[in-house]
Amino acid sequence: MSSTDDEGGVETTQLSLNILEFVAAQDGVRLREVKTALGIAKSTAHKHLTTLRKSGFLVKRGKTYNMGMKCLNFGERARRRWPGYTHIEDAISELTDRTEEDCDFVAPDRGRAITIAESYHKWVKYKGTSGDSARTYRARMGSYYHMHATASGLAILSTYSRSRVDRIIDEWGLPARTEHTITTREELYQTLETIRQRGIAINNQGYTQGMRSIGRPVYGDQERVIGALSVSGPTYRIDGAVLDEEIPDALNHVGRKLEEAITSQDWIDLSISRFLQRLFQFWSESSILVGKFLLLQWRVLA
């Protein structure tokens, strides 16, 4: 029988998940690397790797393990089941047409932001980006980001309470990606207050040197934030009126339209659900009445 930890989790399951995360972070691993990295016996590592491989979560080529396609299948299902996803895709397409810049939508996930929709500018590379930044300026589907380092992440954080922001910092920290990244709590608090007043977040080269991004939180039902839209581009192009007016206006227009579409869909889904509930209730009550009538008729005839 599998043992459980103090928080009620199953240790063997957690170990399998830890192995899966380790493999995902590497470019292929071998059995001994898993054994060493997780500090477990070789036989234990082999059993977990074999189970994950047979389940489709890992593949083995020669002696090297890597991620299996079932992970992609599960991730795609999770993405498409995010609240309002169909409308989010339409919003990203419209935002890209309006701004002619890179646009994406991120969702909050346990203290970080993850990209679930994207649309990129036709140019492959921007001048002014170099080194590591040149290779990583683009958001990638399914990639996680520290919220304090991106405009969309900051937009989401601005909707949270101070205590919730503190919990996220305690867990993930405020690591610097560039010399412009926010790295102190006080600077983050001040930035979030400015975002709350403007309704728009601006990240000036905090994630990638030479790149600037603008984000806006997006709300779903009951005023619950479900993510954020953002527009990114080189500092030489996102400047002046483009930065101060054009992109914020486009974000607000598309963002409000997206929220209306999501809210309308939620209302339709709720209405259908209530209709079906009432129909079932009516059917149940009618069945009882019919049953009582038939029983009465039987007694009369008897």
Secondary structure, 3 states (H helix, E strand, C coil): CCCECCCCCEHHHHHHHHHHHHHHCCCCECHHHHHHHHCCCHHHHHHHHHHHHHCCCEEEECCEEEECHHHHHHHHHHHHCCCCHHHHHHHHHHHHHHHCCEEEEEEEECCEEEEEEEECCCCCCCCCCCHHHHHHCCCCCCCEEEHHHCHHHHHHHCCCCHHHHHHHHHHHCCCCCCCCCCCCHHHHHHHHHHHHHHCCEEEECCCCCCEEEEEEEEECHHHCEEEEEEEEEECCCCCHHHHHHHHHHHHHHHHHHHHHHHHHHHHHHHHHHHHHHHHHHHHHHHHHHHHHHHHHHHHHHC
